[in-house]
Amino acid sequence: QVQLVESGGGLVQPGGSLRLSCAASGITFTGTTMSWYRQAPGKQRELVARITRSGSTDYADSVKGRFTISRDNAKNTVYLQMNTLKPEDTAVYYCKANPSPFSSYWGQGTQVTVSS
């Protein structure tokens, strides 16, 4: 059974930082592309960052230079370091695993609120 468990969300002031974690089980983590998505109220879910099994990364233009995705294969965990947070970063953040082009799994989401 595949499980993705996100943690690290919360309330932070503009300009602050948070680090999200997603612990995976039930998949071959080293062979899996991992991604972070987010969904703000009334908006579609959007890709924030992605890291392939080889460590290649890509980011949404809105977070480039502020967010960093990384993975620890020994811990089956992917991280999203978020710096210089803005109110528009407020959303539910979801972890996604793609063990293959034909399968994907989602975590339950973690709320990030950027507000003074």
N, C-alpha and C positions, 0 to 999 in steps of 0.2 A: 504494500500500500504506500503510495507516494504521499509524503507530507512536506509542506513548505510552511515554516512558522516564522513570521516576521516579528520584529521587535524594534524598539528604539524610537518610536514616534512620540509626539507630545506637543506641548505649547512652547514656543520660543519667540523671542522678540525679533523684529527685523534687524538684519545684520548678524544674527546669531548662527549657531551651527548645531547640527544633529548628525548622528550616525545611525543609519538603519542597518539591521542585520536580518538575514534570511537563512535559517538552518534547514537543510534539505535531508530527507531520508527516503529510502525506497527507490532511489535512482542511482545510476552510475555517474556520480557527480563530476568526475574528471572528464567525462565525455559529453557533458551537457552545456549548451549555451544558456546563460542565465541573464535575466533582464529585470529591470525595474520599470513599472508603469505607474501612472497616477491618474486619478479621476477627481476633478473638482465638481462641486454641485452644479448640475445643469449642463455639464460638458461631457464630451466623449472621453473615454480612457485613452491616454496617449503614452507613447514610449518615452521614457526619460533617459535610460542608459542600458547598454547591453555589453556583455563580455562573453567572448567565445571560449571554447575549451583551450584554445591556444593562448588566450590572454588578450586578444585584440579587442579593442573597445570602440564604441561610438556613442554619441550623445545627441540629445535634442539641442537645437541651437539656443534655446532659452536657458539652458543650464551649463553650457560649455564654459569652462574656466571657473565654475563655482562648485560643481559636483564631480565626484570621483567614484567610479565603480571599481571594486576589486574583489578577488576571491581567494579563499584559503581552502585548497583542496584537502588538506589534512583534517580540516574541521567540517567539511561539506557545507561551507557557509559563504554567502556572497554579501558584500557590504555596499552601502551607498553613503559616502561622506558628503554631507551637504553643508556648504559654507555660504556666507553672505546671503542668508535666506531673505526672501522678499514675501510680502503678503500674497502675491500671486502664486507662490509655491504651495499655498494651502491646498491640501487635497488628501484623499486616501491613497496611500502608496501600496502597490501590490508587487509581489515577487512572482516571476514567471520562470518556469523551467521548460526547456525544449530538448529532451533527450534525443529527439530525431525530428526531421522535417514533418513527420506525420503525427506527432504527439506533443501535447503541451499540458502543463499543470500550473495552477494558480494557488497562491497563498490566500489567506483570509483578509489581508489588508491591515495597514496600520495608519492611524490618523496623524497627519502633520498639520499643525495650525501655527501660522506666523502672524503674530498680532502684538501690538503694544497695549 
